[in-house]
Amino acid sequence: MAEDLNISAGELRASAGAAEGLVTDLQPSLRKAISDLTDASASFQSWTAGRRMEETSDGWGSALETLRDRLSEHAQGMRLLANGRDIMETDVRGSFTGW
């Protein structure tokens, strides 16, 4: 089972880079989606559905920002995990040097 969980530090760093790339690639689309939702809710203000549209806009805007933030956090976490693994391997190697 443990061998199934073996992920190299390089794979972790590559995954972190992919997550950060996704954040970068999604940023303009997320910004536009949030802007469009805000504009749509503003245009419906005088209608009965205006308040619901605003709530939907706020909810989706918050969800999209959370998605972006979580992807960034996961990228950082994968890098920290890869760095910690490198440090641990160096420490273990150093402990057994000269035996």
N, C-alpha and C positions, 0 to 999 in steps of 0.2 A: 504494500500500500504506500509506503513512504517514497518509493521510487516513482510512483505516479505523481507525486507532488513536487518533484524536482524541476525547478525552473531556474534557468541560468540568469546571472546578473545581466548579461547582455540582452536576454529576452525581456527582462523587466524594464531595462532602459529603453529598448525599442518600443515596448508597449506604452511607456510614459511619453515618448516622443510622438507616437501615434495619437494618444489622447490629447496632447497639447496641439498637435496639428489639426485635430478635429475642432478644438475650441477656436483656433485661429480661423479655420475655414467656415465655421458656423457663425462667427461673430457678426459679419455683415447681414446675414439672413435673419439672425435672431433680433438684431437691432431694427431691421426693417419690419419684421413681424410685430414687434412690440409697438413700433411707431404706427403701423397700419391699424392695429387694434385700438390704440389710443385715438387715432383720427376717426375711426368708425364709431367708437362710443361717443365722441364729441358730436358727430353728425346726427346721432339719434337722441340727443339730450332732450329735445322738445317732444319726443314721442313717449308713449307709455312704456315701451320696451327700452327706453334709454338707460334707465338705472340698471336693468339686467345686463345690458350690453356693456356698461361700464364695469360691473362686477366681473363679467366674463373676461373683459380686457385685462383688468387688474390680476385676475387669477392666472390667466395664461401668461401674462408678462412675468409674474412672479415665478411660475413654473419653469419658464424658459431660462430665466436668470439663474435659478437653482440648478438646472441641468448644466449650464455653462460652468458654474462654480464647482459643482461636484466632479465634473470631468477634470478640472484643474487640480482639485484636491487629490483625486486618484492618481494623476500623473506625478504629483509631488510625493505621494505615499509610495508609489512603485520605485521612484528614484531613491528615496530614503531606505527602502527595503534592500535594494541592490547595493547601496553603499554600506549598509550594516552587514550584509552578507560578505562583502569583500573584506571588511575589517575583521569579522569573526574568523574568516578563513586564514587571514594573515596571522591573527593571534594564535590559532590552533597550530598552524605550521611552525610558528616561532616557539611554541611550547614543546614541540617534539624534535626540534633541531638539536642535533648532537647526541641523541640517545643511542 
